[in-house]
Amino acid sequence: MLPIISLLGMPASGKTTLGLRLARQFNLYYLSLDDSPTREEIFQNDTTLQWVQSNIKSVSEAGNHKAILLDGFPVRPEEAHAIQQAFRVWFPEIVILILCLEKDARSRFFQRAAHDPSVIPAMDRRFAHYKRNMELLFEEAFGHTGFVLTANDGGMTIDEAYNALLSMLDPVDAWKDIVSTDAS
């Protein structure tokens, strides 16, 4: 199985923008929960877990990438444990947590929705879910992984946020192993 990098952060913290850039530069397979079954299913059943497991297996078997970058997964501790059981590996090898002030993330989220007030209830649910699950997730699932903490605050350009992320990844042994690997 390919190494797994989990990219986490509150909604609109920059996960997708930074993750896609990282994936392109380092030949990582980018897998986003936004590509999975509907967003509501992500928080309500195991459809997403099965979808992620299937993708991890097929991408690993193909061998065309150095690692798999999971954008926004796992979102619950039991998802991380299920992946560990399914593949009999410690999951994930690296966890990247993007810190972002909630006011900045909410502003980005609202801008993306073209200032449509009807998105506010969905936005509130996603922020509440993040707050409810992240602390438990880190305590239960990520005690033995490479942990990278980076920021993407309202005063940073995307280039600054990306360079900050790279500088935090550079000393991580698991990251060094991934980027030095040759993919088929």
Backbone bond lengths (Angstrom), bond angles and torsions (degrees), N, CA, C in turn:
res aa  C-N    CA-C-N  psi(-1)  N-CA   C-N-CA  omega(-1)  CA-C   N-CA-C  phi
1 M - - - 1.444 - - 1.525 109.08 -
2 L 1.318 114.93 141.86 1.463 119.35 176.66 1.522 110.49 -68.87
3 P 1.328 117.15 152.94 1.463 119.65 173.52 1.530 110.31 -61.20
4 I 1.304 115.45 148.97 1.464 121.87 -179.23 1.521 109.32 -113.59
5 I 1.328 115.16 133.41 1.460 122.67 173.39 1.514 105.91 -116.85
6 S 1.302 116.78 124.94 1.459 121.51 178.75 1.526 108.47 -102.56
7 L 1.316 116.36 125.52 1.462 123.00 -178.68 1.522 107.87 -109.44
8 L 1.327 115.83 111.81 1.462 120.95 -174.04 1.519 111.20 -123.78
9 G 1.298 114.37 158.96 1.452 122.38 177.55 1.510 108.30 164.48
10 M 1.310 115.75 165.61 1.457 118.18 -179.58 1.532 109.71 -64.62
11 P 1.320 117.27 162.42 1.460 119.83 177.15 1.534 109.96 -54.36
12 A 1.327 115.82 138.96 1.472 123.53 177.55 1.526 113.34 66.78
13 S 1.337 116.50 25.51 1.467 119.75 177.59 1.519 112.23 -85.88
14 G 1.332 117.41 -10.08 1.458 121.43 179.80 1.515 113.62 110.98
15 K 1.336 117.59 11.18 1.473 121.22 -177.36 1.524 111.88 -56.69
16 T 1.303 117.09 -50.21 1.463 120.50 -176.05 1.516 111.39 -66.89
17 T 1.311 117.68 -47.09 1.467 120.86 -179.01 1.521 111.02 -60.94
18 L 1.314 117.09 -49.57 1.461 120.88 -179.54 1.533 111.34 -70.35
19 G 1.322 117.11 -38.97 1.456 121.01 -179.46 1.513 112.99 -64.32
20 L 1.322 117.19 -43.69 1.465 119.96 178.67 1.524 111.17 -63.50
21 R 1.298 116.12 -39.42 1.464 120.01 179.37 1.533 111.03 -66.04
22 L 1.301 116.16 -43.56 1.469 121.36 177.71 1.533 110.02 -62.44
23 A 1.307 116.53 -43.51 1.465 120.88 -179.27 1.529 111.33 -62.61
24 R 1.314 117.17 -44.61 1.471 120.57 179.57 1.524 111.34 -63.42
25 Q 1.315 116.86 -45.32 1.460 120.06 -175.34 1.532 112.68 -68.42
26 F 1.328 117.37 -34.56 1.468 120.05 -171.53 1.531 114.31 -115.69
27 N 1.318 117.94 15.27 1.460 123.02 178.28 1.529 111.85 55.81
28 L 1.318 115.29 51.05 1.457 122.02 175.36 1.527 107.76 -100.86
29 Y 1.310 116.93 144.00 1.461 120.09 174.81 1.523 107.28 -80.73
30 Y 1.319 116.39 120.35 1.460 121.94 -177.21 1.523 109.10 -92.95
31 L 1.319 115.96 122.19 1.458 121.78 -179.98 1.521 108.36 -127.13
32 S 1.309 115.77 117.08 1.458 121.02 -175.89 1.520 110.84 -111.64
33 L 1.316 115.83 142.62 1.456 119.76 174.10 1.518 111.18 -63.55
34 D 1.315 117.44 -21.42 1.457 119.59 177.92 1.524 111.34 -66.66
35 D 1.348 117.67 -16.68 1.460 122.09 177.81 1.521 111.97 -92.88
36 S 1.324 116.99 -5.04 1.459 121.74 -177.24 1.527 109.78 -82.89
37 P 1.332 116.40 -175.47 1.467 118.44 173.65 1.526 110.27 -53.38
38 T 1.285 117.70 173.01 1.466 121.40 -170.11 1.520 113.12 -47.72
39 R 1.302 115.82 150.12 1.466 123.06 -178.20 1.526 110.76 -54.79
40 E 1.305 118.28 -39.45 1.468 120.49 -179.79 1.530 110.67 -63.55
41 E 1.347 117.90 -36.96 1.462 120.17 179.53 1.519 111.65 -64.37
42 I 1.320 116.74 -28.89 1.456 120.42 -179.05 1.522 110.64 -55.67
43 F 1.308 116.34 -37.80 1.452 120.14 -174.69 1.531 113.10 -98.06
44 Q 1.337 117.99 0.15 1.457 118.53 -172.58 1.522 115.72 -118.73
45 N 1.333 119.21 -19.01 1.460 118.10 -177.69 1.518 111.49 -154.62
46 D 1.318 115.91 -174.25 1.457 121.07 -175.29 1.521 113.87 -92.45
47 T 1.335 118.17 7.69 1.463 121.21 178.85 1.523 110.18 -56.27
48 T 1.301 117.49 -42.80 1.458 121.29 -178.65 1.517 111.08 -65.16
49 L 1.311 117.34 -41.94 1.466 120.75 179.35 1.528 110.47 -58.91
50 Q 1.309 117.42 -46.10 1.464 120.98 178.54 1.524 110.87 -63.19
51 W 1.317 116.89 -40.58 1.463 122.27 179.42 1.532 110.28 -62.88
52 V 1.330 116.93 -44.86 1.466 121.18 179.27 1.525 110.33 -64.28
53 Q 1.329 117.59 -46.45 1.467 120.83 179.49 1.527 111.27 -58.41
54 S 1.304 117.35 -43.58 1.462 121.77 179.71 1.521 111.14 -62.52
55 N 1.329 116.76 -43.65 1.463 120.85 179.40 1.522 111.80 -66.74
56 I 1.323 117.92 -42.21 1.464 121.10 178.57 1.530 109.24 -58.95
57 K 1.322 116.24 -45.44 1.467 120.49 -178.28 1.527 111.00 -63.25
58 S 1.326 117.94 -49.28 1.472 119.61 -175.87 1.522 112.27 -68.51
59 V 1.319 118.17 -39.28 1.472 120.83 178.87 1.527 109.95 -68.02
60 S 1.316 117.60 -40.27 1.471 120.89 178.37 1.523 111.00 -63.37
61 E 1.314 116.36 -42.98 1.463 120.06 179.96 1.524 111.87 -65.21
62 A 1.324 117.71 -35.36 1.467 121.36 -179.53 1.530 111.16 -66.62
63 G 1.336 117.06 -35.45 1.460 121.62 175.64 1.517 116.04 67.50
64 N 1.321 118.14 24.71 1.459 120.98 -178.29 1.525 114.58 -92.90
65 H 1.315 117.26 -1.18 1.466 121.66 -176.51 1.525 110.06 -131.54
66 K 1.325 115.88 163.85 1.467 121.54 -179.39 1.528 112.26 -82.96
67 A 1.316 116.09 -30.16 1.463 121.45 -177.71 1.523 108.11 -164.08
68 I 1.317 115.92 172.95 1.462 122.16 176.13 1.517 107.43 -113.11
69 L 1.316 115.80 127.09 1.461 122.64 177.67 1.522 108.11 -103.53
70 L 1.321 116.46 111.18 1.458 122.14 -179.70 1.524 109.60 -94.64
71 D 1.309 116.29 112.89 1.460 122.19 179.59 1.523 108.99 -86.54
72 G 1.327 115.91 109.12 1.458 120.54 175.16 1.514 115.05 81.87
73 F 1.314 118.41 23.41 1.458 121.23 178.55 1.511 108.84 -138.99
74 P 1.292 118.77 138.19 1.451 128.89 1.85 1.528 111.80 -81.02
75 V 1.327 114.27 158.03 1.461 119.23 176.47 1.526 111.73 -108.24
76 R 1.331 116.01 -10.00 1.467 120.40 177.68 1.525 108.45 -134.99
77 P 1.333 117.91 146.21 1.469 120.19 179.76 1.525 112.81 -54.53
78 E 1.324 117.28 -39.28 1.469 119.08 -177.35 1.528 112.28 -65.27
79 E 1.324 118.37 -24.92 1.465 120.37 175.95 1.530 110.50 -68.72
80 A 1.304 117.18 -43.16 1.468 120.49 177.82 1.530 110.46 -61.98
81 H 1.324 117.03 -42.55 1.463 120.89 179.81 1.530 111.01 -65.91
82 A 1.321 117.52 -38.00 1.470 120.77 179.94 1.527 110.93 -65.55
83 I 1.318 117.46 -39.33 1.467 120.39 177.67 1.532 109.51 -65.90
84 Q 1.327 116.74 -42.01 1.470 120.41 177.79 1.526 110.51 -58.06
85 Q 1.310 116.75 -44.41 1.466 120.78 -179.57 1.527 111.27 -67.76
86 A 1.315 117.25 -43.11 1.465 120.97 -176.03 1.524 112.04 -64.09
87 F 1.332 117.21 -39.17 1.455 120.62 -174.44 1.530 113.18 -108.16
88 R 1.320 116.67 -3.23 1.464 122.18 178.91 1.535 112.80 53.66
89 V 1.309 114.63 43.08 1.466 121.66 176.49 1.527 107.42 -136.64
90 W 1.344 114.84 158.57 1.450 117.67 173.42 1.518 106.98 -72.61
91 F 1.282 117.32 132.27 1.465 122.92 -173.59 1.506 109.78 -127.36
92 P 1.280 118.86 135.38 1.457 129.67 -18.13 1.523 111.33 -85.74
93 E 1.334 116.40 169.01 1.466 119.58 178.73 1.520 111.24 -72.10
94 I 1.322 115.92 -37.15 1.466 121.09 179.20 1.521 108.52 -131.93
95 V 1.315 115.77 136.86 1.459 122.04 172.71 1.521 107.07 -117.37
96 I 1.319 115.61 124.36 1.459 120.91 174.93 1.520 106.60 -108.83
97 L 1.311 116.58 121.58 1.459 121.38 176.31 1.520 107.67 -110.25
98 I 1.311 115.72 120.20 1.464 121.32 178.31 1.522 108.01 -94.07
99 L 1.307 115.34 115.54 1.458 120.58 177.44 1.521 109.42 -85.72
100 C 1.293 114.57 137.91 1.456 120.73 -178.99 1.522 106.79 -154.53
101 L 1.306 116.89 136.61 1.458 118.84 176.27 1.521 109.28 -63.77
102 E 1.321 115.91 140.02 1.464 119.31 -178.37 1.526 111.70 -59.55
103 K 1.317 117.36 -37.39 1.467 118.91 -179.84 1.531 111.26 -63.46
104 D 1.343 117.65 -36.13 1.468 120.80 177.31 1.527 110.59 -69.61
105 A 1.330 116.49 -43.19 1.462 120.16 179.69 1.526 111.34 -64.43
106 R 1.318 116.72 -42.81 1.471 119.60 178.17 1.522 111.02 -62.67
107 S 1.306 117.01 -40.12 1.465 120.80 178.35 1.535 110.55 -61.98
108 R 1.332 117.17 -44.66 1.474 120.95 178.22 1.520 110.96 -63.09
109 F 1.319 115.70 -44.51 1.462 121.02 -179.36 1.525 109.83 -59.03
110 F 1.308 115.96 -46.26 1.465 121.68 -178.01 1.532 110.52 -66.65
111 Q 1.324 117.71 -38.72 1.469 121.19 177.44 1.523 110.84 -63.34
112 R 1.322 116.77 -42.61 1.462 120.75 178.66 1.520 111.82 -59.92
113 A 1.303 115.65 -33.32 1.464 120.69 -178.84 1.520 111.31 -86.98
114 A 1.323 116.39 16.51 1.468 122.42 178.82 1.529 111.63 54.09
115 H 1.328 115.15 39.81 1.466 122.29 176.91 1.530 112.67 57.52
116 D 1.336 116.49 32.73 1.455 122.11 179.99 1.529 108.68 -84.89
117 P 1.325 117.87 112.14 1.471 119.91 -177.16 1.524 113.62 -63.83
118 S 1.318 118.51 -16.92 1.468 119.93 -179.69 1.534 111.98 -68.84
119 V 1.342 118.49 -15.72 1.470 120.51 179.63 1.525 112.39 -82.89
120 I 1.308 117.39 -11.41 1.468 120.62 -175.20 1.526 113.21 -58.36
121 P 1.345 120.86 -43.91 1.475 118.61 178.15 1.536 112.69 -60.85
122 A 1.328 117.50 -42.36 1.470 120.11 178.26 1.520 110.30 -65.31
123 M 1.314 117.08 -40.35 1.457 121.87 178.26 1.532 109.30 -61.59
124 D 1.308 117.47 -45.90 1.466 121.21 179.66 1.531 111.36 -60.94
125 R 1.358 117.65 -40.36 1.466 120.88 178.61 1.526 110.69 -63.50
126 R 1.326 117.58 -42.94 1.460 120.62 -179.03 1.526 111.56 -66.02
127 F 1.322 117.44 -40.98 1.463 120.20 178.28 1.531 110.51 -66.67
128 A 1.328 117.06 -40.78 1.467 120.41 179.12 1.530 110.53 -64.31
129 H 1.319 117.11 -41.77 1.459 121.20 178.44 1.521 110.60 -61.71
130 Y 1.312 116.68 -44.47 1.457 120.95 178.76 1.533 110.64 -58.40
131 K 1.308 116.14 -50.53 1.466 120.40 -178.28 1.528 111.53 -61.73
132 R 1.316 116.90 -39.59 1.463 122.08 -176.81 1.529 111.58 -68.30
133 N 1.307 118.04 -35.02 1.460 120.77 -171.02 1.519 116.31 -101.87
134 M 1.302 119.00 -27.72 1.460 119.73 -171.90 1.521 114.36 -62.94
135 E 1.303 117.79 -42.82 1.466 119.16 -178.79 1.528 110.74 -62.88
136 L 1.317 116.51 -44.75 1.467 120.59 177.61 1.520 111.27 -63.04
137 L 1.303 116.31 -41.02 1.458 121.27 -178.52 1.520 110.74 -60.15
138 F 1.314 116.67 -46.55 1.457 119.35 -179.21 1.517 111.73 -67.70
139 E 1.303 117.97 -41.12 1.465 120.52 179.95 1.518 111.94 -64.51
140 E 1.331 117.05 -42.47 1.459 120.69 -172.38 1.521 114.41 -88.80
141 A 1.325 117.90 -37.01 1.451 119.16 -167.80 1.512 115.32 -108.46
142 F 1.303 117.72 -23.18 1.452 117.82 -169.89 1.518 114.07 -113.61
143 G 1.308 116.68 27.18 1.446 119.48 -179.14 1.518 115.12 -68.86
144 H 1.332 117.57 -20.59 1.461 120.13 -173.66 1.520 113.24 -122.44
145 T 1.300 117.70 22.92 1.467 119.52 -176.94 1.513 111.16 -110.47
146 G 1.332 115.25 166.41 1.457 119.84 170.67 1.517 107.20 -69.27
147 F 1.288 116.84 122.72 1.457 120.63 -175.67 1.523 109.27 -114.11
148 V 1.323 116.40 126.74 1.459 122.25 -178.78 1.518 108.08 -123.75
149 L 1.288 115.32 125.14 1.456 121.94 179.42 1.517 107.73 -111.58
150 T 1.332 116.73 124.84 1.457 120.85 179.18 1.521 108.62 -137.94
151 A 1.324 116.58 172.19 1.460 120.39 -175.75 1.517 110.80 -127.16
152 N 1.314 114.42 154.33 1.455 122.40 172.62 1.520 105.89 -146.77
153 D 1.320 115.39 75.50 1.458 117.97 -176.54 1.524 111.10 -89.00
154 G 1.303 116.04 173.20 1.460 121.90 -175.06 1.514 114.81 -62.21
155 G 1.326 118.12 -17.96 1.455 121.01 -178.88 1.520 114.24 -93.78
156 M 1.341 117.55 -1.99 1.467 121.07 -176.81 1.526 110.85 -97.93
157 T 1.332 115.52 144.36 1.458 119.22 168.85 1.526 107.18 -79.02
158 I 1.315 116.76 166.65 1.459 119.25 178.75 1.523 110.24 -65.38
159 D 1.334 117.34 -34.75 1.467 120.14 176.85 1.523 111.13 -63.74
160 E 1.316 117.11 -41.78 1.470 120.52 178.06 1.525 110.96 -64.00
161 A 1.324 116.86 -42.62 1.460 120.68 178.99 1.533 110.49 -64.41
162 Y 1.331 117.10 -40.76 1.464 121.06 -179.99 1.528 110.83 -66.88
163 N 1.307 117.20 -44.47 1.472 120.43 178.18 1.526 111.49 -63.85
164 A 1.323 117.08 -36.90 1.469 120.49 175.99 1.526 109.99 -63.09
165 L 1.325 116.95 -41.47 1.459 121.03 178.10 1.529 111.10 -62.68
166 L 1.320 116.74 -46.92 1.467 120.05 179.16 1.525 111.92 -60.29
167 S 1.318 116.96 -40.21 1.469 119.27 -179.40 1.526 111.24 -67.89
168 M 1.322 117.37 -28.68 1.464 120.18 176.92 1.533 111.56 -78.14
169 L 1.333 117.16 -29.76 1.466 120.76 178.85 1.530 112.13 -77.00
170 D 1.314 117.54 -33.57 1.469 121.88 -173.49 1.529 115.02 -47.97
171 P 1.328 120.73 -44.78 1.470 118.77 -177.65 1.534 115.13 -81.65
172 V 1.320 118.38 -3.66 1.465 121.54 -175.57 1.533 109.81 -80.13
173 D 1.326 116.96 120.49 1.467 121.70 -176.75 1.529 112.55 -57.56
174 A 1.318 117.37 -43.62 1.467 120.08 -179.68 1.536 110.49 -61.51
175 W 1.328 117.19 -36.16 1.466 121.20 177.46 1.537 110.21 -66.69
176 K 1.314 116.11 -44.04 1.466 119.78 177.87 1.525 110.74 -58.07
177 D 1.323 116.43 -42.24 1.470 120.44 177.88 1.529 111.75 -62.36
178 I 1.313 116.80 -42.03 1.455 121.12 -178.82 1.516 111.58 -64.74
179 V 1.334 116.91 -50.20 1.478 118.90 -175.06 1.518 112.13 -71.90
180 S 1.326 118.39 -19.94 1.467 119.60 179.30 1.534 111.75 -88.15
181 T 1.316 117.47 -6.41 1.473 122.21 -179.35 1.520 110.70 -77.50
182 D 1.319 115.72 142.01 1.464 120.90 172.53 1.522 108.93 -91.50
183 A 1.329 116.39 126.16 1.458 120.29 174.20 1.519 108.06 -92.72
184 S 1.316 116.83 150.76 1.473 121.25 -179.33 1.507 111.16 -64.78
